[in-house]
Structures are given as C-alpha cells and as structure tokens.
Amino acid sequence: RWFATQSDLILLFFDPDKPGTTGETLECLTSALQGMDHKVMIIFNKCDQFLKMHDFARAYGSLCWNLSKVIPRKDLPPIFTMCT
C-alpha cells in the first residue's frame, strides 16, 4: 500500500494466456489499491499473439467480466491493448 500511495501511476498487466484475475490480484485490487482508481492503468499485453479476432474478443471479454467483479464502479476503466 505504501508504494501505491507514493507512485504517480500503477500499471496492471494482463496476458492473453490468463485473462482472468487470480486470487492475489483480487486481493490487491480490493484492499491495497482501494481509493486509488485514478492512478491505475489496466493493460492487456501481447495482443498480437491472437491468430483470430474472435480469440481476442473472447479473452478481452473474459478480462472485463473478471474485473467487473472486483472493481466497484458502474463502468470499467479503459483497458489499453499492447503488442510485443
């Protein structure tokens, strides 16, 4: 929590292999980063690994679904896509 309060920006990277959130990530988002939504930037990494757009949409939707359970907002924050 100390590092989060001292930082200007918090980057959360998610890979397409595991777009779901783990228990450790859930705990981090709910306790340590509580009230610091304005600092968090969510990045969906390695998006160029998808062979079909359908696979990308499925993984992106899975990530959004899992994050919606954790982030107590009406709308999800923007999720930025990144290629390696």
N, C-alpha and C positions, 0 to 999 in steps of 0.2 A: 504494500500500500504506500510505503514511503516513496519508492521510486515513481509510482504513478502520480503522486502529488507534486513531485519535483519536475516531472517531464512536461514538455510542451505538447507532445504528440505521442500517442500509443498506437502502434501498428499491430493488428491481429491478422496473421496469415493463415489461410486455409488452403490445403492442397486438394486437387480433384480426386485423389485416391481415397481420401477420407473426408468428405464434405460435412459429415456430421460432427457434432461437438462432443468432446469427451467429458468425463466427469470432472477432470481437472479444469478444463476450460469453463464449464458451467459454474464451478465454484469461484473461479477467478472473475467471471463476469458479474456474478451476483453479489459477491462480498467485497473484493478488493477494488473493483472499478465502479462501485456504486456511487452515483453522483458525478461521474467524470465522463458522461456521454459525449460532451463537446470535444474531448481530446482523442476519442477512439476513432480510428480509421480501419475499416474491415477490407482486407484484400484477398481476393480469390486468385491464388497463384497458379502458374503453369497451365493456363487455359489453352495454350497452343497444343497440348497433348491430346486433345479430343479429336477423334477422326471424323465424327459427325456432329452436326449442330444439335441433334436430338440428345446426344450424350451430355453435351454441355448444359442444355436446358434442364435435364434431369438432375445433374449434380448441383446446379445453381438453385433449383427449386428445393432440393433437399437441404442445402445450406440455409436458405431463407426460412424453411419450415423449422429447422432446429434452433435457429437464432431467435425466431419469434416466440419460442417457449421461454427463452431466457431474458430477452430484452423487454422490459415492461413499458413499451411505447405502442402507440396506435400504428405508426408506420415504422418500418425498419430504416436504419440509417443507410446511406448509399453503400453499396458493395462494389468496390473497384476491381476490375479484372486486369490481370497482368500476365505477360508472356515471358518465357525464359529466354 
